[in-house]
Amino acid sequence: AFSSFAWPLQIQIDVSDSERSLDSQKQKFMDKLEGEKAEFNRNMTRYQEDLEWVKTLNDYSLAMKCANRINALKENLDTAKERVQSFEDREKLFGMEVSDYSELDVMIEGFEPFFRLWTAAIEFKHSEDEWLNGPLSRLNASEIDQLVEEQFKESYKTIKQFEGQESPQEVAKALRDDIAQFRANLPVIRALCQDAFQPMHLLLLFEELDRDMDMEDGLTLAQLLEIGIIDHIEVVERISAEAQKQHGLKTALANMKREWKPMELQVLEYKNTGTYVVKGIDDIQALLDEHIIQTQTIRGSPFVKPIEKEVKDWEVKLLYIQDLLEQWLMVQRSWLYLEPIFGSDDIQRQMPNEAKRFQQVNTLWRSTMESVVENPNVLDVSDIENLLASFTDANKKLDAIQKGLNDYLETKRLAFPRFFFLSNDELLMILSQTKDPTAVQPHMGKCFEGINKVRFDENNEIIEAMISVESEVVDLDLPVKVMEGEKKGNVEMWLAEVQDSMIDCLTKITASSLTAYAQTERTKWVLEWPGQVVICIDNIYWTQEVATSIDNGKMEDYVKQSAQQLSGLVNLVRGDLTKLGRQTLGALVTIDVHNRDVVGELHSKKVSSSAEFDWISQLRYYWKPAGSAMMKETGKPNTVDKCQVCIINAMLYYGFEYLGNSDRLVITPLTDRCYRTLMGAFHLYYGGGPEGPAGTGKTESTKDLAKAVAVQCVVFNCSDGLDYIAMGKFFKGIASSGAWCCFDEFNRINLEVLSVVSSQVQAIQFAIRDKKQVFLFEGTEIRLIPSCAVNITMNPGYAGRSELPDNLKALFRPCAMMVPDYALIGEIVLYSYGFEDAKILSRKAVGSLRLGSEQLSSQDHYDFGMRALK
């Protein structure tokens, strides 16, 4: 407690002691400051003396000797500036009056231009020494050029700045003159001091200058100047220009190689084959084309000599890659096409040699693609040993395989000519599944006009019936055993038997129906037989009855009978019918309406003889039992029942091709005229050529005449991409199957192809005319079925259509087609749907549709054509 009482007094004593100590220390610091200021003033005097010395310097050559003193003065002045700031801060701290050191700022300001002048001089002197005596290989021309030009400009500014001051101005002028003198060396530096200028170019230079220089210790600019290089600047610049161009070529070559390093082949796993295929190579191909041109340009340069071998090797490499990719893609295309084909056991069994060859190619392909997947780099892939030779050999094998495959398909087509109407892919699909006869079902429609599919027995070994697209079933009289003897696995054999069985079956059904017609009520009879047979028998009896009525003078009675028969059918249409029955009646009414109109016209013209033109110009059917007619091809009596279809003096045999229960074309006077032209053409062994605007029924009329004579008619849409080989293949099928063809828009084919087509058509027509059974067609001996016919349709109004060559035009009988009579078509269509008063209704319907098309706007959902009637 006593000590605590004494604390305030003790604190006062301690404070007093501290103040005395602080005053003592402050005085010491102030004394020290005064001492430093005194020393600083002495230094300032010395600095001023140095500055005056600098101002009097007038000898530029002393730059390097004075460098240390000038730089020291700069450092001293900078340090003095910092010390003045320190003095001012301490004076303020001690509460002293701040000293005035403005003379230092004046000194620094006065020294600055002299410092810049002498610094420039010192730096240039130093650089000049380096440039003249340093190794030439280390000099950077662009840097030297830039630095010299900058200093040269700066020297002019300095001269102006020291105007009126003799000593520094002399130095500035001397500096400018020194820089100007060195500038004269810049062309040499620019020419020699660059990456492109190599030791070999120096040797070439000295050789031209006839000088021997030692380059082992490194050449300097001074050495070159000593030998008077400036006097030979043209030679230097020429060699330098060559060096630059050579360097440019070398750089371009290096850039190309660098661009190829990351290039890789893109591969894609292909289906379930366990291997890969090359994806698009457009980028690689574009780069390849560009670099080949670039490399060849480099090779053609006069400056390529130093890298000529390297460029040649690179060009060889690029051309190798180009050839390799070309062969590779050819192999890939063929492999992709053939792999699924030879993946079939059936094809391997039927083509063992080709299968063996393909297996060799397949092994090469898979092993190569495995290597590519592991390392897809293009340059590395091109280094695979003998890859190009292997692919070239593979392509030869694939070509041989392709030829063998085409020959194989040709033998199958010649065995069953309707295969000519299938594409290679479709035919191969059938042939690769010969163990399964039902696999042919999807392609039946292309082989036969009306057979959509066939009905097999439970074991899929016997074909029992034909089924049309309308689901009409016709049982075959002679079932086809597809697994019997040689037919097993040979689809062409049993399909040929299906064709024979179809004709035999329809011939017998037609004969039976002919007998049944006379014994059965007509309205009942029409629903008991296949639609095709009903129309054929109806026409046979109509021909017979009209001829008899004309000769007996009973046409008036037959006009009434025709009207009654038609009325009976129309009433039947209104009744309860199956879909097939309604389809049959629709087609029959279409034919019967025309027949009724013909009878009415014959009666109004008072035709009195069955030999008159008005009658014989109609399409007539005559049934000829076996032995009752002479066959025009053989000159012998017919051995099987035949049906003759005649117009005027032209006659064709009914083909008994199954047509299904299909619609028939409405027959107008225009259609009749087309039929007469076509039948007349076939009678004289020519082809038919309906021509006219679109929508006039050119193709449909040809197809309907084929239905009228029960012949297969294959329609082919022509384009300018067709060649004579494809046409020849088609003609082989036509000639050896007995079918008709209709080449739609025939004049779109290129003129040079048409000229070959004319000889092909002519060969077929001459063979029919000469009644040949086999003939030589384009190097292949094929059998001839004389019922074949070549028809063409043309629309001459469109652009891009060729005019037919005269020798081709002469092989076809033209028939001009025009817009049909819509009212008549409407009437017959309405009759077929059960309307009795069809004539008046059709006029009204056609008038309404015409008015609609003229008055209403054109819209996608508006249809004012004849389809609207249905």
GIDA-V500078 format. One record per helix or strand of 2 or more residues. SS is the DSSP state (h for helix, s for strand). FROM is the first residue (numbers start at 1). LEN is the number of residues. If there is no record, write none. Layout:
ss={SS,SS}
from={FROM,FROM}
len={LEN,LEN}
This chain:
ss={h,h,h,h,h,h,h,h,h,h,h,s,s,h,h,h,h,h,h,h,h,h,s,s,s,h,h,h,h,h,h,h,s,s,s,h,s,h,s,h,s,h,h,s,s,s,h,s,h,h,h}
from={2,7,60,102,136,141,166,186,199,221,229,267,276,282,305,345,352,378,387,417,424,437,453,462,473,485,491,522,531,555,579,613,620,642,650,669,687,698,713,724,740,746,751,774,780,789,806,812,822,838,866}
len={4,50,35,32,3,21,18,7,11,6,33,3,3,18,38,6,23,5,29,5,8,11,4,6,9,3,29,4,22,20,26,4,5,6,4,15,5,11,5,14,5,3,19,4,4,6,4,5,11,18,4}
